[in-house]
């Protein structure tokens, strides 16, 4: 993410654990709000790309 050494997965784990964007910004001062939102958008796109649509027979 933006040349920083924070794995996207780590940021998403913090968010899933209940931390807010503001919590993460306080914990990791070199992150910007846009970095965290980019992680969220990346995960959304990955889930959408991997979704499987089943048809009922």
C-alpha distance matrix in Angstrom:
0.0 3.8 5.4 5.5 7.2 6.9 7.3 7.1 10.8 11.4 10.3 12.4 15.1 15.5 15.9 18.3 20.1 21.0 18.8 18.3 15.5 17.8 18.1 14.4 14.4 17.6 16.4 13.2 14.3 11.5 9.4 10.6 12.1 10.2 6.8 9.0 10.9 8.2 7.9 11.6 12.1 10.4 12.7 15.5 15.4 15.3 18.2 20.1 19.9 21.2 23.9 27.4 30.2 33.5 36.8 39.7 42.8
3.8 0.0 3.8 5.5 8.7 9.4 10.8 10.8 14.5 14.7 13.4 15.7 18.5 18.4 18.7 21.4 23.1 23.6 21.1 20.1 16.9 18.6 19.4 15.9 15.0 18.1 17.4 13.9 14.0 10.6 9.2 9.9 12.0 9.9 7.3 10.6 12.2 9.7 10.6 14.1 14.2 13.0 15.8 18.2 17.8 18.2 21.3 22.7 22.5 24.2 26.8 30.3 33.0 36.5 39.6 42.6 45.8
5.4 3.8 0.0 3.8 6.6 8.8 10.5 11.8 15.2 15.1 14.6 17.3 19.5 19.6 20.5 23.1 24.5 25.4 22.8 22.3 19.3 20.8 21.1 17.4 16.7 19.2 18.1 14.3 14.7 11.1 10.7 12.4 15.1 13.5 10.5 13.5 15.5 13.1 13.3 17.0 17.3 15.5 18.0 20.8 20.3 20.2 23.3 25.1 24.4 25.8 28.8 32.1 35.1 38.4 41.7 44.6 47.7
5.5 5.5 3.8 0.0 3.8 5.7 8.5 10.2 13.3 12.4 12.0 15.2 16.9 16.6 18.0 20.7 21.6 22.6 19.8 19.7 17.0 18.3 18.1 14.3 13.9 16.1 14.6 10.9 11.8 8.5 8.3 11.0 13.7 13.0 9.7 11.9 14.7 13.0 12.4 16.1 17.2 15.7 17.6 20.6 20.8 20.4 23.2 25.3 25.1 26.1 28.9 32.3 35.3 38.5 41.9 44.6 47.8
7.2 8.7 6.6 3.8 0.0 3.8 6.3 9.3 11.5 10.4 11.1 14.3 15.4 15.5 17.5 19.7 20.3 21.9 19.4 20.0 17.9 19.3 18.4 14.7 15.1 16.9 14.6 11.4 13.2 10.6 10.5 13.6 16.0 15.6 11.9 13.3 16.3 14.6 13.1 16.7 18.3 16.2 17.4 20.9 21.2 20.2 22.7 25.3 24.9 25.4 28.2 31.6 34.8 37.7 41.3 43.9 46.9
6.9 9.4 8.8 5.7 3.8 0.0 3.8 6.3 8.4 6.9 7.4 10.6 11.7 11.7 13.7 15.9 16.6 18.1 15.8 16.6 14.7 16.5 15.4 11.7 12.8 14.8 12.3 9.6 12.2 10.3 9.2 12.2 13.9 13.9 10.2 10.5 13.8 12.6 10.4 13.7 15.8 14.1 14.7 18.2 19.0 18.0 20.2 22.9 23.0 23.3 25.9 29.3 32.4 35.3 38.8 41.3 44.5
7.3 10.8 10.5 8.5 6.3 3.8 0.0 3.8 5.3 5.3 6.8 8.9 10.1 11.3 13.1 14.5 15.7 17.7 16.2 17.2 15.7 18.1 17.0 13.4 15.1 17.4 14.9 12.7 15.5 13.8 12.0 14.5 15.5 15.0 11.2 11.0 13.7 12.1 9.2 12.3 14.2 11.9 12.1 15.8 16.4 14.9 17.0 20.0 19.9 19.8 22.5 25.8 29.0 31.8 35.4 37.9 41.0
7.1 10.8 11.8 10.2 9.3 6.3 3.8 0.0 3.8 5.4 5.3 6.3 8.7 10.2 10.8 12.2 14.3 15.9 14.6 15.2 13.6 16.6 16.0 12.6 14.5 17.2 15.3 13.3 16.0 14.5 11.9 13.5 13.6 12.8 9.4 8.5 10.6 9.0 5.7 8.6 10.6 8.4 8.5 12.1 13.0 11.9 13.9 16.7 17.0 17.2 19.6 23.1 26.1 29.1 32.6 35.1 38.3
10.8 14.5 15.2 13.3 11.5 8.4 5.3 3.8 0.0 3.8 5.5 5.1 6.1 8.8 9.9 10.2 12.1 14.5 13.9 15.3 14.7 17.7 16.5 13.5 16.1 18.4 16.1 14.9 18.1 17.2 14.6 16.4 16.2 15.9 12.7 11.0 13.0 12.0 8.2 9.9 12.4 10.2 8.8 12.5 13.9 12.0 13.2 16.5 16.9 16.4 18.5 21.8 25.0 27.6 31.2 33.4 36.6
11.4 14.7 15.1 12.4 10.4 6.9 5.3 5.4 3.8 0.0 3.8 5.4 5.1 6.4 8.8 9.8 10.6 12.9 11.8 13.6 13.1 15.6 13.8 10.8 13.7 15.4 12.7 11.8 15.3 14.9 12.8 15.2 15.3 15.8 12.5 10.7 13.5 13.2 9.7 11.5 14.5 13.0 11.8 15.3 17.1 15.6 16.6 19.9 20.6 20.0 22.0 25.3 28.4 30.9 34.5 36.6 39.8
10.3 13.4 14.6 12.0 11.1 7.4 6.8 5.3 5.5 3.8 0.0 3.8 5.4 5.2 6.4 8.7 9.9 11.2 9.5 10.5 9.6 12.3 11.1 8.0 10.7 13.0 11.0 10.1 13.3 13.1 10.3 12.1 11.7 12.5 9.5 7.1 10.0 10.4 7.2 8.8 12.1 11.5 10.7 13.7 15.9 15.2 16.1 19.1 20.2 20.3 21.9 25.5 28.2 31.0 34.5 36.6 40.0
12.4 15.7 17.3 15.2 14.3 10.6 8.9 6.3 5.1 5.4 3.8 0.0 3.8 5.4 5.0 6.0 8.4 10.0 9.6 10.6 10.4 13.8 12.7 10.4 13.4 15.7 14.1 13.7 16.7 16.6 13.6 14.6 13.4 13.8 11.4 8.4 10.1 10.6 7.0 7.1 10.6 10.1 8.2 11.0 13.6 12.8 13.0 16.1 17.6 17.4 18.7 22.2 24.8 27.5 30.9 32.9 36.4
15.1 18.5 19.5 16.9 15.4 11.7 10.1 8.7 6.1 5.1 5.4 3.8 0.0 3.8 5.4 5.0 6.0 8.8 8.9 11.2 12.1 14.9 12.9 11.1 14.6 16.1 13.9 14.2 17.7 18.1 15.5 17.1 16.2 17.1 14.6 11.6 13.6 14.3 10.8 10.8 14.3 13.7 11.3 14.1 16.7 15.4 15.2 18.6 20.1 19.2 20.4 23.6 26.3 28.6 32.1 33.8 37.2
15.5 18.4 19.6 16.6 15.5 11.7 11.3 10.2 8.8 6.4 5.2 5.4 3.8 0.0 3.8 5.5 5.0 6.6 5.5 8.1 9.2 11.5 9.2 7.7 11.4 12.6 10.6 11.5 14.9 16.0 13.5 15.1 14.2 15.9 13.7 10.5 13.0 14.5 11.4 11.5 15.2 15.3 13.5 15.9 18.8 18.1 18.0 21.1 22.9 22.3 23.4 26.7 29.2 31.6 35.0 36.7 40.1
15.9 18.7 20.5 18.0 17.5 13.7 13.1 10.8 9.9 8.8 6.4 5.0 5.4 3.8 0.0 3.8 5.3 5.3 4.9 6.2 7.5 10.5 9.2 8.3 11.6 13.4 12.4 13.2 16.1 17.1 14.1 14.7 12.9 14.4 12.9 9.3 10.8 12.8 10.2 9.1 12.9 13.7 11.8 13.5 16.7 16.6 16.2 18.9 21.1 20.9 21.5 24.9 27.1 29.7 32.9 34.5 38.1
18.3 21.4 23.1 20.7 19.7 15.9 14.5 12.2 10.2 9.8 8.7 6.0 5.0 5.5 3.8 0.0 3.8 5.4 7.2 9.2 11.1 14.0 12.5 11.9 15.4 16.9 15.6 16.6 19.6 20.6 17.6 18.4 16.5 17.6 16.1 12.5 13.5 15.2 12.2 10.6 14.2 14.7 11.9 13.4 16.8 16.1 15.0 18.0 20.3 19.4 19.7 22.8 25.0 27.3 30.5 31.9 35.4
20.1 23.1 24.5 21.6 20.3 16.6 15.7 14.3 12.1 10.6 9.9 8.4 6.0 5.0 5.3 3.8 0.0 3.8 5.9 9.1 11.8 13.8 11.4 11.5 15.2 15.9 14.2 16.0 19.2 20.7 18.2 19.4 17.8 19.6 18.0 14.4 16.1 18.0 15.0 13.9 17.6 18.0 15.4 17.1 20.5 19.7 18.6 21.7 23.9 22.9 23.2 26.2 28.4 30.4 33.7 34.8 38.3
21.0 23.6 25.4 22.6 21.9 18.1 17.7 15.9 14.5 12.9 11.2 10.0 8.8 6.6 5.3 5.4 3.8 0.0 3.8 6.4 9.7 11.4 9.4 10.5 13.9 14.4 13.7 15.8 18.5 20.4 17.8 18.4 16.4 18.6 17.6 14.0 15.2 17.8 15.4 13.9 17.6 18.8 16.5 17.6 21.2 21.1 19.9 22.6 25.2 24.6 24.6 27.8 29.6 31.8 34.8 36.0 39.6
18.8 21.1 22.8 19.8 19.4 15.8 16.2 14.6 13.9 11.8 9.5 9.6 8.9 5.5 4.9 7.2 5.9 3.8 0.0 3.8 6.7 8.0 5.7 6.8 10.1 10.7 10.1 12.2 14.8 16.8 14.4 15.1 13.4 16.1 15.0 11.6 13.5 16.2 14.1 13.3 17.0 18.2 16.6 18.1 21.4 21.5 21.0 23.6 26.0 25.8 26.2 29.6 31.6 34.0 37.1 38.6 42.2
18.3 20.1 22.3 19.7 20.0 16.6 17.2 15.2 15.3 13.6 10.5 10.6 11.2 8.1 6.2 9.2 9.1 6.4 3.8 0.0 3.8 5.3 5.0 6.4 8.7 9.9 10.6 12.2 14.0 16.0 13.3 13.1 10.8 13.6 13.4 10.0 11.3 14.5 13.3 12.2 15.5 17.4 16.4 17.4 20.6 21.4 21.1 23.2 25.7 26.1 26.4 29.9 31.7 34.4 37.3 38.9 42.6
15.5 16.9 19.3 17.0 17.9 14.7 15.7 13.6 14.7 13.1 9.6 10.4 12.1 9.2 7.5 11.1 11.8 9.7 6.7 3.8 0.0 3.8 5.4 5.2 6.2 8.7 9.9 10.4 11.7 13.2 10.1 9.4 7.0 9.9 10.0 7.0 8.4 11.7 11.1 10.6 13.6 15.6 15.4 16.4 19.3 20.4 20.6 22.5 24.8 25.6 26.3 29.9 31.8 34.8 37.7 39.6 43.3
17.8 18.6 20.8 18.3 19.3 16.5 18.1 16.6 17.7 15.6 12.3 13.8 14.9 11.5 10.5 14.0 13.8 11.4 8.0 5.3 3.8 0.0 3.8 5.4 5.0 6.2 8.6 9.9 10.3 12.7 10.5 9.8 8.1 11.8 12.2 9.9 11.6 14.8 14.6 14.3 17.2 19.2 19.1 20.2 23.0 24.1 24.4 26.3 28.6 29.4 30.1 33.7 35.6 38.5 41.4 43.2 46.9
18.1 19.4 21.1 18.1 18.4 15.4 17.0 16.0 16.5 13.8 11.1 12.7 12.9 9.2 9.2 12.5 11.4 9.4 5.7 5.0 5.4 3.8 0.0 3.8 5.5 5.2 6.2 8.6 10.1 12.9 11.1 11.7 10.8 14.2 13.6 11.1 13.5 16.3 15.2 15.2 18.5 19.9 19.4 21.0 23.9 24.5 24.6 27.0 29.1 29.5 30.3 33.8 35.9 38.6 41.7 43.4 47.0
14.4 15.9 17.4 14.3 14.7 11.7 13.4 12.6 13.5 10.8 8.0 10.4 11.1 7.7 8.3 11.9 11.5 10.5 6.8 6.4 5.2 5.4 3.8 0.0 3.8 5.3 4.9 5.8 8.1 10.1 8.0 9.2 8.9 11.9 10.5 8.3 11.4 13.6 12.3 13.0 16.3 17.2 17.0 19.1 21.6 22.0 22.6 25.1 26.8 27.3 28.5 32.1 34.4 37.2 40.5 42.4 46.0
14.4 15.0 16.7 13.9 15.1 12.8 15.1 14.5 16.1 13.7 10.7 13.4 14.6 11.4 11.6 15.4 15.2 13.9 10.1 8.7 6.2 5.0 5.5 3.8 0.0 3.8 5.5 5.2 5.5 7.8 6.1 6.7 7.1 10.5 9.8 8.7 11.5 13.8 13.4 14.5 17.3 18.4 18.9 20.8 23.0 23.8 24.8 26.9 28.6 29.4 30.7 34.4 36.6 39.7 42.8 44.9 48.5
17.6 18.1 19.2 16.1 16.9 14.8 17.4 17.2 18.4 15.4 13.0 15.7 16.1 12.6 13.4 16.9 15.9 14.4 10.7 9.9 8.7 6.2 5.2 5.3 3.8 0.0 3.8 5.7 5.7 9.3 8.9 10.1 10.7 14.2 13.5 12.3 15.2 17.5 16.9 17.9 20.8 21.9 22.1 24.0 26.5 27.0 27.8 30.1 31.9 32.5 33.7 37.4 39.6 42.5 45.7 47.6 51.2
16.4 17.4 18.1 14.6 14.6 12.3 14.9 15.3 16.1 12.7 11.0 14.1 13.9 10.6 12.4 15.6 14.2 13.7 10.1 10.6 9.9 8.6 6.2 4.9 5.5 3.8 0.0 3.8 6.2 9.1 9.0 11.3 12.3 15.4 13.7 12.4 15.8 17.5 16.2 17.6 20.8 21.2 21.2 23.5 25.9 25.9 26.8 29.4 30.9 31.2 32.6 36.2 38.7 41.5 44.8 46.7 50.2
13.2 13.9 14.3 10.9 11.4 9.6 12.7 13.3 14.9 11.8 10.1 13.7 14.2 11.5 13.2 16.6 16.0 15.8 12.2 12.2 10.4 9.9 8.6 5.8 5.2 5.7 3.8 0.0 3.8 5.6 5.7 8.8 10.7 13.2 11.1 10.7 14.3 15.4 14.4 16.4 19.2 19.4 19.8 22.4 24.3 24.4 25.8 28.3 29.4 29.9 31.7 35.3 38.0 40.9 44.3 46.4 49.9
14.3 14.0 14.7 11.8 13.2 12.2 15.5 16.0 18.1 15.3 13.3 16.7 17.7 14.9 16.1 19.6 19.2 18.5 14.8 14.0 11.7 10.3 10.1 8.1 5.5 5.7 6.2 3.8 0.0 3.8 5.4 7.7 10.3 12.9 11.5 12.0 15.2 16.4 16.2 18.3 20.6 21.1 22.1 24.4 26.1 26.6 28.2 30.4 31.5 32.4 34.2 37.9 40.4 43.5 46.7 49.0 52.5
11.5 10.6 11.1 8.5 10.6 10.3 13.8 14.5 17.2 14.9 13.1 16.6 18.1 16.0 17.1 20.6 20.7 20.4 16.8 16.0 13.2 12.7 12.9 10.1 7.8 9.3 9.1 5.6 3.8 0.0 3.8 6.6 10.1 11.6 9.8 11.3 14.5 14.8 14.9 17.5 19.4 19.5 21.0 23.4 24.6 25.1 27.1 29.2 29.9 31.0 33.1 36.8 39.4 42.6 45.9 48.4 51.8
9.4 9.2 10.7 8.3 10.5 9.2 12.0 11.9 14.6 12.8 10.3 13.6 15.5 13.5 14.1 17.6 18.2 17.8 14.4 13.3 10.1 10.5 11.1 8.0 6.1 8.9 9.0 5.7 5.4 3.8 0.0 3.8 6.8 8.2 6.3 7.5 10.7 11.2 11.4 13.8 15.7 16.1 17.5 19.8 21.1 21.8 23.7 25.6 26.6 27.8 29.7 33.4 35.9 39.1 42.3 44.8 48.3
10.6 9.9 12.4 11.0 13.6 12.2 14.5 13.5 16.4 15.2 12.1 14.6 17.1 15.1 14.7 18.4 19.4 18.4 15.1 13.1 9.4 9.8 11.7 9.2 6.7 10.1 11.3 8.8 7.7 6.6 3.8 0.0 3.8 5.3 5.3 6.9 8.9 10.0 11.3 13.1 14.6 15.6 17.5 19.0 20.4 21.7 23.5 24.9 26.2 27.8 29.4 33.2 35.4 38.7 41.8 44.3 47.8
12.1 12.0 15.1 13.7 16.0 13.9 15.5 13.6 16.2 15.3 11.7 13.4 16.2 14.2 12.9 16.5 17.8 16.4 13.4 10.8 7.0 8.1 10.8 8.9 7.1 10.7 12.3 10.7 10.3 10.1 6.8 3.8 0.0 3.8 5.4 5.4 6.3 8.6 10.1 10.9 12.4 14.3 15.8 16.8 18.6 20.2 21.6 22.8 24.5 26.2 27.4 31.2 33.1 36.4 39.3 41.7 45.3
10.2 9.9 13.5 13.0 15.6 13.9 15.0 12.8 15.9 15.8 12.5 13.8 17.1 15.9 14.4 17.6 19.6 18.6 16.1 13.6 9.9 11.8 14.2 11.9 10.5 14.2 15.4 13.2 12.9 11.6 8.2 5.3 3.8 0.0 3.8 5.5 5.0 5.9 8.6 9.8 10.2 11.9 14.2 15.0 16.1 18.1 19.8 20.7 22.1 24.1 25.6 29.3 31.2 34.7 37.5 40.2 43.7
6.8 7.3 10.5 9.7 11.9 10.2 11.2 9.4 12.7 12.5 9.5 11.4 14.6 13.7 12.9 16.1 18.0 17.6 15.0 13.4 10.0 12.2 13.6 10.5 9.8 13.5 13.7 11.1 11.5 9.8 6.3 5.3 5.4 3.8 0.0 3.8 5.5 5.1 6.4 8.8 9.9 10.5 12.6 14.4 15.4 16.5 18.6 20.0 21.0 22.7 24.5 28.2 30.5 33.9 37.0 39.7 43.1
9.0 10.6 13.5 11.9 13.3 10.5 11.0 8.5 11.0 10.7 7.1 8.4 11.6 10.5 9.3 12.5 14.4 14.0 11.6 10.0 7.0 9.9 11.1 8.3 8.7 12.3 12.4 10.7 12.0 11.3 7.5 6.9 5.4 5.5 3.8 0.0 3.8 5.3 5.1 6.5 8.7 9.9 10.9 12.6 14.5 15.5 16.9 18.6 20.2 21.4 22.9 26.6 28.8 32.1 35.2 37.6 41.1
10.9 12.2 15.5 14.7 16.3 13.8 13.7 10.6 13.0 13.5 10.0 10.1 13.6 13.0 10.8 13.5 16.1 15.2 13.5 11.3 8.4 11.6 13.5 11.4 11.5 15.2 15.8 14.3 15.2 14.5 10.7 8.9 6.3 5.0 5.5 3.8 0.0 3.8 5.4 5.0 6.2 8.6 10.0 10.6 12.4 14.3 15.5 16.6 18.4 20.1 21.2 24.9 26.8 30.2 33.1 35.6 39.1
8.2 9.7 13.1 13.0 14.6 12.6 12.1 9.0 12.0 13.2 10.4 10.6 14.3 14.5 12.8 15.2 18.0 17.8 16.2 14.5 11.7 14.8 16.3 13.6 13.8 17.5 17.5 15.4 16.4 14.8 11.2 10.0 8.6 5.9 5.1 5.3 3.8 0.0 3.8 5.4 5.0 6.0 8.6 9.7 10.5 12.2 14.2 15.2 16.3 18.3 19.9 23.7 25.8 29.3 32.3 35.0 38.4
7.9 10.6 13.3 12.4 13.1 10.4 9.2 5.7 8.2 9.7 7.2 7.0 10.8 11.4 10.2 12.2 15.0 15.4 14.1 13.3 11.1 14.6 15.2 12.3 13.4 16.9 16.2 14.4 16.2 14.9 11.4 11.3 10.1 8.6 6.4 5.1 5.4 3.8 0.0 3.8 5.5 5.1 6.3 8.6 10.0 10.6 12.4 14.3 15.4 16.6 18.4 22.1 24.5 27.8 31.1 33.6 37.0
11.6 14.1 17.0 16.1 16.7 13.7 12.3 8.6 9.9 11.5 8.8 7.1 10.8 11.5 9.1 10.6 13.9 13.9 13.3 12.2 10.6 14.3 15.2 13.0 14.5 17.9 17.6 16.4 18.3 17.5 13.8 13.1 10.9 9.8 8.8 6.5 5.0 5.4 3.8 0.0 3.8 5.4 5.2 6.2 8.8 10.0 10.7 12.4 14.3 15.5 16.6 20.3 22.4 25.7 28.8 31.2 34.7
12.1 14.2 17.3 17.2 18.3 15.8 14.2 10.6 12.4 14.5 12.1 10.6 14.3 15.2 12.9 14.2 17.6 17.6 17.0 15.5 13.6 17.2 18.5 16.3 17.3 20.8 20.8 19.2 20.6 19.4 15.7 14.6 12.4 10.2 9.9 8.7 6.2 5.0 5.5 3.8 0.0 3.8 5.4 5.0 6.2 8.6 9.9 10.6 12.3 14.3 15.4 19.1 21.0 24.5 27.4 30.1 33.6
10.4 13.0 15.5 15.7 16.2 14.1 11.9 8.4 10.2 13.0 11.5 10.1 13.7 15.3 13.7 14.7 18.0 18.8 18.2 17.4 15.6 19.2 19.9 17.2 18.4 21.9 21.2 19.4 21.1 19.5 16.1 15.6 14.3 11.9 10.5 9.9 8.6 6.0 5.1 5.4 3.8 0.0 3.8 5.4 5.2 6.2 8.7 9.9 10.6 12.4 14.3 18.0 20.4 23.9 27.0 29.8 33.1
12.7 15.8 18.0 17.6 17.4 14.7 12.1 8.5 8.8 11.8 10.7 8.2 11.3 13.5 11.8 11.9 15.4 16.5 16.6 16.4 15.4 19.1 19.4 17.0 18.9 22.1 21.2 19.8 22.1 21.0 17.5 17.5 15.8 14.2 12.6 10.9 10.0 8.6 6.3 5.2 5.4 3.8 0.0 3.8 5.4 5.0 6.1 8.5 9.8 10.6 12.1 15.9 18.4 21.6 24.9 27.5 30.9
15.5 18.2 20.8 20.6 20.9 18.2 15.8 12.1 12.5 15.3 13.7 11.0 14.1 15.9 13.5 13.4 17.1 17.6 18.1 17.4 16.4 20.2 21.0 19.1 20.8 24.0 23.5 22.4 24.4 23.4 19.8 19.0 16.8 15.0 14.4 12.6 10.6 9.7 8.6 6.2 5.0 5.4 3.8 0.0 3.8 5.5 5.3 6.2 8.6 10.0 10.7 14.4 16.3 19.7 22.7 25.3 28.8
15.4 17.8 20.3 20.8 21.2 19.0 16.4 13.0 13.9 17.1 15.9 13.6 16.7 18.8 16.7 16.8 20.5 21.2 21.4 20.6 19.3 23.0 23.9 21.6 23.0 26.5 25.9 24.3 26.1 24.6 21.1 20.4 18.6 16.1 15.4 14.5 12.4 10.5 10.0 8.8 6.2 5.2 5.4 3.8 0.0 3.8 5.5 5.1 6.1 8.6 10.0 13.5 15.6 19.2 22.1 25.1 28.4
15.3 18.2 20.2 20.4 20.2 18.0 14.9 11.9 12.0 15.6 15.2 12.8 15.4 18.1 16.6 16.1 19.7 21.1 21.5 21.4 20.4 24.1 24.5 22.0 23.8 27.0 25.9 24.4 26.6 25.1 21.8 21.7 20.2 18.1 16.5 15.5 14.3 12.2 10.6 10.0 8.6 6.2 5.0 5.5 3.8 0.0 3.8 5.4 5.1 6.2 8.6 12.1 14.9 18.2 21.5 24.5 27.5
18.2 21.3 23.3 23.2 22.7 20.2 17.0 13.9 13.2 16.6 16.1 13.0 15.2 18.0 16.2 15.0 18.6 19.9 21.0 21.1 20.6 24.4 24.6 22.6 24.8 27.8 26.8 25.8 28.2 27.1 23.7 23.5 21.6 19.8 18.6 16.9 15.5 14.2 12.4 10.7 9.9 8.7 6.1 5.3 5.5 3.8 0.0 3.8 5.4 5.2 6.0 9.8 12.4 15.5 18.9 21.5 24.8
20.1 22.7 25.1 25.3 25.3 22.9 20.0 16.7 16.5 19.9 19.1 16.1 18.6 21.1 18.9 18.0 21.7 22.6 23.6 23.2 22.5 26.3 27.0 25.1 26.9 30.1 29.4 28.3 30.4 29.2 25.6 24.9 22.8 20.7 20.0 18.6 16.6 15.2 14.3 12.4 10.6 9.9 8.5 6.2 5.1 5.4 3.8 0.0 3.8 5.5 5.3 8.8 10.6 14.2 17.1 20.1 23.3
19.9 22.5 24.4 25.1 24.9 23.0 19.9 17.0 16.9 20.6 20.2 17.6 20.1 22.9 21.1 20.3 23.9 25.2 26.0 25.7 24.8 28.6 29.1 26.8 28.6 31.9 30.9 29.4 31.5 29.9 26.6 26.2 24.5 22.1 21.0 20.2 18.4 16.3 15.4 14.3 12.3 10.6 9.8 8.6 6.1 5.1 5.4 3.8 0.0 3.8 5.7 8.5 10.9 14.4 17.4 20.7 23.6
21.2 24.2 25.8 26.1 25.4 23.3 19.8 17.2 16.4 20.0 20.3 17.4 19.2 22.3 20.9 19.4 22.9 24.6 25.8 26.1 25.6 29.4 29.5 27.3 29.4 32.5 31.2 29.9 32.4 31.0 27.8 27.8 26.2 24.1 22.7 21.4 20.1 18.3 16.6 15.5 14.3 12.4 10.6 10.0 8.6 6.2 5.2 5.5 3.8 0.0 3.8 6.4 9.7 12.7 16.1 19.1 21.9
23.9 26.8 28.8 28.9 28.2 25.9 22.5 19.6 18.5 22.0 21.9 18.7 20.4 23.4 21.5 19.7 23.2 24.6 26.2 26.4 26.3 30.1 30.3 28.5 30.7 33.7 32.6 31.7 34.2 33.1 29.7 29.4 27.4 25.6 24.5 22.9 21.2 19.9 18.4 16.6 15.4 14.3 12.1 10.7 10.0 8.6 6.0 5.3 5.7 3.8 0.0 3.8 6.5 9.7 13.0 15.9 19.0
27.4 30.3 32.1 32.3 31.6 29.3 25.8 23.1 21.8 25.3 25.5 22.2 23.6 26.7 24.9 22.8 26.2 27.8 29.6 29.9 29.9 33.7 33.8 32.1 34.4 37.4 36.2 35.3 37.9 36.8 33.4 33.2 31.2 29.3 28.2 26.6 24.9 23.7 22.1 20.3 19.1 18.0 15.9 14.4 13.5 12.1 9.8 8.8 8.5 6.4 3.8 0.0 3.8 6.3 9.8 12.7 15.5
30.2 33.0 35.1 35.3 34.8 32.4 29.0 26.1 25.0 28.4 28.2 24.8 26.3 29.2 27.1 25.0 28.4 29.6 31.6 31.7 31.8 35.6 35.9 34.4 36.6 39.6 38.7 38.0 40.4 39.4 35.9 35.4 33.1 31.2 30.5 28.8 26.8 25.8 24.5 22.4 21.0 20.4 18.4 16.3 15.6 14.9 12.4 10.6 10.9 9.7 6.5 3.8 0.0 3.8 6.6 9.8 12.8
33.5 36.5 38.4 38.5 37.7 35.3 31.8 29.1 27.6 30.9 31.0 27.5 28.6 31.6 29.7 27.3 30.4 31.8 34.0 34.4 34.8 38.5 38.6 37.2 39.7 42.5 41.5 40.9 43.5 42.6 39.1 38.7 36.4 34.7 33.9 32.1 30.2 29.3 27.8 25.7 24.5 23.9 21.6 19.7 19.2 18.2 15.5 14.2 14.4 12.7 9.7 6.3 3.8 0.0 3.8 6.5 9.3
36.8 39.6 41.7 41.9 41.3 38.8 35.4 32.6 31.2 34.5 34.5 30.9 32.1 35.0 32.9 30.5 33.7 34.8 37.1 37.3 37.7 41.4 41.7 40.5 42.8 45.7 44.8 44.3 46.7 45.9 42.3 41.8 39.3 37.5 37.0 35.2 33.1 32.3 31.1 28.8 27.4 27.0 24.9 22.7 22.1 21.5 18.9 17.1 17.4 16.1 13.0 9.8 6.6 3.8 0.0 3.8 6.3
39.7 42.6 44.6 44.6 43.9 41.3 37.9 35.1 33.4 36.6 36.6 32.9 33.8 36.7 34.5 31.9 34.8 36.0 38.6 38.9 39.6 43.2 43.4 42.4 44.9 47.6 46.7 46.4 49.0 48.4 44.8 44.3 41.7 40.2 39.7 37.6 35.6 35.0 33.6 31.2 30.1 29.8 27.5 25.3 25.1 24.5 21.5 20.1 20.7 19.1 15.9 12.7 9.8 6.5 3.8 0.0 3.8
42.8 45.8 47.7 47.8 46.9 44.5 41.0 38.3 36.6 39.8 40.0 36.4 37.2 40.1 38.1 35.4 38.3 39.6 42.2 42.6 43.3 46.9 47.0 46.0 48.5 51.2 50.2 49.9 52.5 51.8 48.3 47.8 45.3 43.7 43.1 41.1 39.1 38.4 37.0 34.7 33.6 33.1 30.9 28.8 28.4 27.5 24.8 23.3 23.6 21.9 19.0 15.5 12.8 9.3 6.3 3.8 0.0
